[in-house]
Amino acid sequence: MRIISLNLITQTSFKVRSSKLNPPILSHPKSINQKSQKYMLSNLNRYNIILASASPRRKELLKNIGLEFSVKLLEGIDESYPAELSGEEIAKHISLKKANAYLEHIDDTDLIITADTIVYANHKVYGKPIDREEAKLMLQELSGKTHFVITGVTIATKQKVVTFAVQSEVTFASLSDTELDYYINTYRPFDKAGAYGIQEWIGMVGVERLNGCFFNVMGLPVHQLYQELKKI
């Protein structure tokens, strides 16, 4: 089995103004059926594509690049990582660990996609908050500062495994406790790394600058994923 590891940083930079930060996720035109969409990645026709993620955002993003897939979940996957790892190495390690857990459960015609997103600042990983208090503490630490959102992605079949990471740089404005309380109470971001979703209210009013892929911050760098899937 060949394992290919890639380090990627998206270069696009732009200054955010008003609601331009929150582009809509486009749905498929009703006039285009799923078979014609899948033709854009016709090399994958021989595979049953499986998304190994419960994230509704990843499911929507994957759907909108024209893939036909199913969702399968395994419970109890160990997402720990060696202490000496940092940044992109952590996200790639966890993503690959998830994929390896599925490999013994798939057939030769299956293709698994796994992903792991972390928020990273000052050599510290911000995962999913366990409660409201931890969510607020995370957002207070990110407020008024720049951090990185890194997603590791693994594409795996019985014959080949490809792992890569994409990094985006996000700068938050200084947010008041009242604003943080409103966001947490209204959106309950307990299923999101760093306790926020950039596509939500806090992204529209709180993010001053984004350098990199917007969809990566949502949880799946679909541009680079599409490029890698074309090579399978």
N, C-alpha and C positions, 0 to 999 in steps of 0.2 A: 504493500500500500504506500503511495506517495503522499507526503504531507507538505503542503506549500503554505508558507507564512508570509504575509505581506504587511508592511507598515504604510499607512496612507494618511495624509493630512490634506483635506480639501482647502484650496487656496482662495476661493471666492470671498470677498469682503464687501460689506455694504453698511451704510449708516441707516439705522432704523428710524422711520418717522411714522407716526400715527399707526394705523392698523396694517401697514404693509408687512409687518412681522408675521401676520397670521394668514398666509395664503390658504385658500380652501383646498381640501383634498378632493381632486376632481373624480367624479364617478364615471364609469364607462358610458359612452354614448349608447343609447338604447338600440341604435341601428346596427351596432357591431356586436356580433355574437361571440361567445367565449372561444369557440374554435378558431375564429379568425384572429382574435387577440393572441392566442397561444402561438400562432404561427410566427410571431415576432421572435419567439424563442423555440423554434421548431426542433432544435437539437435536444430539447428536453422532452419531446413527445414520447420517448421510450421509458420515461420515469414516472412513477407516482410521487408527486412532490408533497412533502410533509413539513408543515411548520410546527416546530416544537416550542410553542410559546402560547401562553394564555392571554397575552397582551392584545386588547382590541385595537390599539393603534397599529401594531405590527400587522395584524390581520388585514386591516383596511389598506395600509400602504402596499402590502404584497399583492392584494387584489387589484389595486389600481395601476400596477405595472403589467397587468394582463396575465397573471398566473392562475392556473386552476390547481387548487391544493386542498389538502385536508389538514386538520389540526389534531395532533396527538400529544398527550402529556404523560410524563412519568413523574410519580411522586418521590420525594426524598432524595433528589440529586444533591450531592455535596457541592456547594459553591464556594468552599474555602480556597485559599491560594497561598503559596509560599510568601513569607514576610518580605523576602528580598525583592519581590516583583514590584513594579511601579507603573502607573499610567496605562498605556496601551497594552503592556504585557499582562496586566491583571485582567482586562476585558477579554483579551484573546484566550488567556488560560481558562477562564470560566466558560467561555463559549465552546472551546474545544472539549472541555470536561463534560459539558452537557451533551455534545454530539457523540462522544465516546459511549455515554450511557445508553444511547439509542441504537448504536450500531449493531449490538447483539440481538436487537428486536426487529430489524428490518430485513427485507428481501433484496435480491440483486437488482430488482427493478425500482427500488425506492431511493429517493433523494431527500435527505434531511436538511433543514435550515434551522440553525440555532443562533441565538444572539444574547448578548449581555451588555447592558448599558450602565455606566457608572458616571457619577459626577466627581470630579477630581480637582482638588485645590490644596496647595501647600502640603503636598505629599500625603494628603488625607482623602480617603474614599468616603463619599456620601452615598449610601444605599437607600433603600426604601425605609421610611420612618415607621416605627412600630406604633406610635400614637401621636396625638395632637401636640404634646409637649416636645417630642423629639422633632417633629416637623417644623415647629416654630424655631427651635434652636438651630436647625440646619439653615433655614431661610435667613435667620438673623446673621449667621456666619457668612452667608453668600451675599447679603445685602451690601450694595455699595462697592462691590469687588468684582474681579474677573475670575472665572473658573473655566474648567474644561469639561465638556461632555464627550465621553468616549464610548463607542459601541464596537464590541468585538463580534464578528459574525463568522460562523463556520458552515460551509456547504460540504456535506458528506454523503458518499455512496460507499458501497462495499469495496470499490476499486480505487477511490480517490478521496482525499480530504484537503480542502482549502480553507485556511483561516486568515482573516485580515481584520484590521481595525481602522476606524475613521474617527478623527478628532475634530471637534468644533469648539471655538472659543466664545464664551458668553460673558457679557458684562452687565451686571445689574445696577440700576440706580439705587440710591438709598431708600429703603422702604420703611415706613413707620410701623409700629406695633399694631396700630389700628388696621392698616392695610394688610398686614400679614394675618391678623386674626380673621379679617373678612375673607381672605382667600382660602385659608384653611377650613373655616367653618362652612363656606359655600361649596368648595370644590373637593374637599377631603382627599388630598393628594397622597394617600398612604400606599398607593401601588406604583409610585413613581420615584425613581432615583433622584436624590436631592430634594425631594418633597415638592416638586413643581412640574407642571406641564407647560411647555413654551407656547402651545397652541391655545392655552386658556387665558383667563383674565390677567394673570400675573405676567404672562409673556407680553401681552399687548401694552400694559402700562408700566411694567417694571424693567424690561430689557432695553438697555440703551444701545447695545451694539452686539452684532453677531458676526463672527468671522468663521465661515465654514458652512456646512450643510444643515439647513433647517430641519430636514426630515431625520437626520442623524440625532438631533437633540430630541426629537419625538420618540426615537427608539429604534429606527432602522434606516441605515444609509442606503436608500434604494438606488441611487445612481450607481454607486460602486458595486452593489449587489447585482444589478442588472448586467454590468460589464463582466463580472466574474461568471455569472450564469451563462453568458454567451460563449465562454471558453470551455464549458463542461463537455 
